[in-house]
Amino acid sequence: MSKVRKQNVFNTCGAAIKFSLFWLLVVLQLPIILLLPRGRASVWYMRIFMKFLLVLSGIKIIVHGNLSKHRPLMVVSNHISIFEIATFPVAFGGSFIAKKEVESWPLVGWVASKFGVIFVDRRPSHAKEALKLVQETVSNVKYPMFLFPEGTTTNGAYVKTFKSTLFNFVEASDVVVQPMAMHYRFRDGGIISDEDLAEHFAYFNNSNQDMGPKCSRERSAFGQIFHIMMLGGFTVEITVMSPPDLRGLDRKQIAEVLHKIISDKYMELKDKK
């Protein structure tokens, strides 16, 4: 039996109030974001900015394990919805490597850029340019950079095969690559079924799914935030694992090793009672 909160006038009105408050806080913080220089200070401030969103959305974070203190550090994770963009900075600090399309999103792209996100064009014709940008950024910042090698969000039923292009520079650098698996639960710790996850909690393009259930409708990014506020939130549980030894591996082998580690752990945990 589904434990998803049913939509009614009270939940909807409550979500509307939270959503309005969220936008009010965004507007009030825009002058601060505008004045902050891109870099360490803006990345630090992102934790405060994103914390507001999580509190209003009712999202809890549980972390198992610790990030490596080594720098440069690239953290690799699976990706279910837009809320990873908020939960990871709040839990660990740091910024993201994101697909180029995000840069053009109204307001979101500008705020993400100020918060140290780097946007890469993953088309094969731009591979060298993207690789150089990632290498220079990850090698020079003092905070972790997060990468979603699936290249998109999923319905949560599985971990999509990792794209290997951006792992080229790992072969000849001193960057540490650390995997972590992230899964969703109800706020009380209960398991979310694949059907409920796809229908209510994931944010994805149905056409990109290789397996598992599909959502009956697509929501915009802000539509998904409103929907989660209406549902009352959820728990994000993050399991940080030890960095594997990737010496001597090429980019495709690195992608395969990391995918197996993260996929195996995710599949083990997502339905574990």
C-alpha positions as CSV (number, residue, x, y, z in Angstrom):
1,M,0.0,0.0,0.0
2,S,1.4,3.4,-1.0
3,K,2.4,5.7,1.9
4,V,2.4,8.8,-0.4
5,R,0.4,11.7,1.1
6,K,-2.8,12.2,-0.9
7,Q,-3.3,15.6,-2.5
8,N,-6.0,17.7,-0.9
9,V,-6.9,21.3,-0.4
10,F,-5.0,21.6,2.9
11,N,-1.8,20.1,1.5
12,T,-2.0,22.2,-1.6
13,C,-2.6,25.4,0.4
14,G,0.3,24.5,2.7
15,A,2.6,23.9,-0.3
16,A,1.5,27.2,-1.9
17,I,2.5,29.1,1.3
18,K,5.9,27.3,1.4
19,F,6.5,27.9,-2.3
20,S,5.7,31.6,-1.9
21,L,8.0,31.8,1.1
22,F,10.7,30.1,-0.9
23,W,10.5,32.6,-3.7
24,L,10.5,35.5,-1.2
25,L,13.7,34.2,0.3
26,V,15.2,33.8,-3.1
27,V,14.4,37.4,-4.0
28,L,15.8,38.6,-0.7
29,Q,19.0,36.7,-1.2
30,L,19.6,37.8,-4.8
31,P,21.5,41.0,-3.9
32,I,23.9,38.9,-1.7
33,I,24.4,36.4,-4.5
34,L,25.0,39.2,-7.0
35,L,27.7,40.8,-4.8
36,L,29.5,37.5,-3.9
37,P,32.5,36.8,-6.0
38,R,32.4,33.4,-7.8
39,G,34.6,31.0,-5.9
40,R,35.1,29.8,-2.4
41,A,32.9,32.4,-0.7
42,S,29.9,31.8,-3.1
43,V,30.3,28.0,-2.7
44,W,30.2,28.4,1.0
45,Y,27.1,30.6,0.8
46,M,25.4,28.0,-1.4
47,R,25.0,25.8,1.8
48,I,22.9,28.5,3.4
49,F,20.9,29.2,0.3
50,M,20.1,25.5,-0.3
51,K,19.3,24.9,3.4
52,F,16.3,27.2,3.1
53,L,15.0,25.1,0.2
54,L,15.4,21.8,2.1
55,V,13.7,23.1,5.2
56,L,10.7,24.4,3.3
57,S,10.5,21.2,1.2
58,G,10.6,19.0,4.3
59,I,13.8,17.2,3.2
60,K,16.0,15.4,5.7
61,I,19.6,14.3,5.1
62,I,21.3,11.2,6.6
63,V,25.0,10.7,5.8
64,H,27.0,7.5,6.4
65,G,30.7,7.9,6.0
66,N,33.0,10.8,5.3
67,L,34.5,12.5,2.3
68,S,38.2,12.2,1.7
69,K,40.2,15.2,2.8
70,H,42.5,14.9,-0.2
71,R,42.3,17.7,-2.8
72,P,41.6,17.7,-5.7
73,L,38.6,15.5,-5.1
74,M,35.8,14.5,-7.5
75,V,32.8,12.8,-5.9
76,V,30.7,10.6,-8.1
77,S,27.1,9.7,-7.4
78,N,23.9,8.4,-8.9
79,H,21.2,11.0,-9.6
80,I,17.5,10.8,-9.1
81,S,16.1,14.3,-9.0
82,I,16.9,18.0,-8.8
83,F,17.1,17.8,-5.0
84,E,20.7,16.4,-5.1
85,I,21.7,20.0,-6.2
86,A,20.6,21.1,-2.7
87,T,21.3,18.1,-0.5
88,F,24.9,17.6,-1.5
89,P,26.2,21.2,-0.9
90,V,24.3,21.2,2.5
91,A,25.8,17.9,3.5
92,F,29.3,18.3,2.3
93,G,30.0,21.8,0.8
94,G,31.4,21.9,-2.7
95,S,30.0,22.5,-6.2
96,F,29.0,20.6,-9.4
97,I,29.9,19.6,-12.9
98,A,26.7,20.0,-14.8
99,K,25.5,19.6,-18.4
100,K,25.6,22.7,-20.6
101,E,21.8,23.0,-20.9
102,V,21.4,24.0,-17.2
103,E,23.3,27.2,-17.9
104,S,20.5,28.5,-20.1
105,W,17.7,27.8,-17.5
106,P,16.2,31.1,-16.4
107,L,17.6,32.3,-13.0
108,V,18.8,28.7,-12.2
109,G,21.7,28.9,-14.6
110,W,22.8,32.3,-13.3
111,V,22.6,31.2,-9.6
112,A,24.3,27.9,-10.4
113,S,27.2,29.8,-12.1
114,K,27.6,32.1,-9.1
115,F,27.8,29.0,-6.9
116,G,30.8,27.6,-8.7
117,V,29.0,25.1,-11.0
118,I,30.9,24.4,-14.2
119,F,28.9,23.6,-17.3
120,V,30.2,21.2,-19.9
121,D,29.1,20.4,-23.3
122,R,29.0,16.6,-23.5
123,R,28.6,16.3,-27.2
124,P,31.5,14.3,-28.7
125,S,32.5,17.3,-30.9
126,H,33.2,19.3,-27.7
127,A,34.9,16.5,-25.7
128,K,38.3,18.0,-25.6
129,E,37.0,21.4,-24.5
130,A,34.9,19.9,-21.8
131,L,37.7,17.7,-20.5
132,K,40.1,20.7,-20.3
133,L,37.5,22.7,-18.4
134,V,36.9,19.9,-15.9
135,Q,40.5,19.2,-15.4
136,E,41.4,22.9,-14.7
137,T,38.5,23.4,-12.3
138,V,38.8,20.2,-10.3
139,S,42.6,20.6,-10.0
140,N,42.4,24.2,-8.7
141,V,39.5,24.4,-6.3
142,K,39.9,23.5,-2.6
143,Y,36.4,22.0,-2.2
144,P,34.9,18.8,-3.7
145,M,33.3,18.8,-7.1
146,F,30.3,16.5,-7.6
147,L,29.7,14.7,-10.9
148,F,26.7,12.7,-12.0
149,P,28.1,10.3,-14.7
150,E,24.7,9.0,-15.7
151,G,24.3,12.3,-17.5
152,T,20.7,12.6,-16.5
153,T,18.3,11.8,-13.7
154,T,16.5,8.4,-13.5
155,N,13.3,7.0,-12.2
156,G,15.2,5.5,-9.2
157,A,14.7,1.9,-10.2
158,Y,18.3,1.5,-11.3
159,V,21.6,3.3,-11.9
160,K,22.1,4.2,-15.5
161,T,25.4,3.3,-17.3
162,F,28.0,5.9,-16.6
163,K,29.4,8.1,-19.4
164,S,33.1,7.8,-19.5
165,T,34.2,11.0,-21.4
166,L,35.0,13.1,-18.3
167,F,37.1,10.4,-16.7
168,N,39.9,11.0,-19.2
169,F,41.8,13.3,-17.0
170,V,41.7,11.0,-14.1
171,E,44.2,8.7,-15.8
172,A,47.0,11.3,-15.6
173,S,46.3,13.4,-12.6
174,D,46.4,13.2,-8.8
175,V,42.7,13.7,-8.4
176,V,41.0,11.3,-6.0
177,V,37.6,9.9,-7.2
178,Q,35.3,9.0,-4.4
179,P,32.0,7.1,-5.0
180,M,28.8,7.5,-3.0
181,A,25.3,6.0,-3.4
182,M,22.3,8.1,-2.6
183,H,18.7,6.8,-2.1
184,Y,15.4,8.2,-1.0
185,R,13.1,7.1,1.9
186,F,9.9,8.5,3.4
187,R,10.6,10.8,6.3
188,D,9.9,8.1,8.8
189,G,12.5,5.8,7.1
190,G,10.0,3.7,5.2
191,I,10.8,2.3,1.8
192,I,9.5,4.1,-1.3
193,S,8.3,1.7,-3.9
194,D,9.7,2.0,-7.5
195,E,6.2,3.0,-8.6
196,D,5.9,5.8,-6.1
197,L,9.4,6.9,-6.6
198,A,8.9,7.3,-10.4
199,E,5.5,8.9,-10.0
200,H,6.2,11.4,-7.2
201,F,9.8,11.8,-6.1
202,A,12.0,11.4,-9.3
203,Y,12.4,14.1,-11.8
204,F,13.3,12.7,-15.2
205,N,12.7,12.4,-18.9
206,N,10.7,9.2,-19.5
207,S,12.3,8.6,-22.9
208,N,15.7,8.1,-21.2
209,Q,14.7,5.3,-18.9
210,D,16.1,1.8,-19.6
211,M,13.9,-0.1,-17.2
212,G,11.4,0.3,-14.4
213,P,8.2,2.3,-14.1
214,K,7.5,5.6,-15.7
215,C,5.7,8.7,-14.4
216,S,2.3,9.4,-15.8
217,R,3.2,13.1,-16.2
218,E,6.3,15.3,-16.5
219,R,6.8,18.2,-14.1
220,S,9.0,21.2,-14.5
221,A,11.9,21.7,-12.0
222,F,9.8,24.2,-10.0
223,G,6.7,22.1,-10.4
224,Q,8.6,19.2,-8.8
225,I,9.6,21.4,-5.9
226,F,6.0,22.4,-5.3
227,H,4.9,18.7,-5.6
228,I,7.4,17.6,-2.9
229,M,6.3,20.5,-0.7
230,M,2.7,19.2,-1.1
231,L,3.8,15.7,-0.2
232,G,5.5,16.8,2.9
233,G,9.1,16.0,1.9
234,F,11.3,12.9,2.1
235,T,14.7,11.7,3.4
236,V,17.8,11.6,1.4
237,E,20.2,8.9,2.7
238,I,23.8,9.1,1.4
239,T,26.4,6.4,1.8
240,V,30.0,7.6,1.2
241,M,32.4,4.8,0.1
242,S,36.2,4.6,0.1
243,P,37.9,5.8,-3.1
244,P,38.9,2.8,-5.3
245,D,42.3,2.3,-6.7
246,L,41.9,3.4,-10.3
247,R,45.6,3.4,-11.3
248,G,46.4,1.9,-14.7
249,L,42.7,2.0,-15.8
250,D,41.5,3.9,-18.9
251,R,38.4,6.1,-18.8
252,K,36.0,3.3,-19.9
253,Q,37.3,1.0,-17.2
254,I,37.1,3.8,-14.6
255,A,33.5,4.4,-15.5
256,E,32.7,0.7,-15.3
257,V,34.4,0.3,-11.9
258,L,32.6,3.3,-10.4
259,H,29.3,2.3,-11.9
260,K,29.5,-1.2,-10.4
261,I,30.4,0.1,-7.0
262,I,27.6,2.7,-6.9
263,S,25.0,0.6,-8.6
264,D,25.6,-2.4,-6.4
265,K,25.4,-0.3,-3.2
266,Y,22.3,1.5,-4.4
267,M,20.4,-1.6,-5.3
268,E,21.4,-3.1,-2.0
269,L,20.1,-0.2,0.0
270,K,17.1,1.2,-1.8
271,D,14.8,-1.7,-0.7
272,K,16.6,-2.7,2.5
273,K,14.3,-2.7,5.5
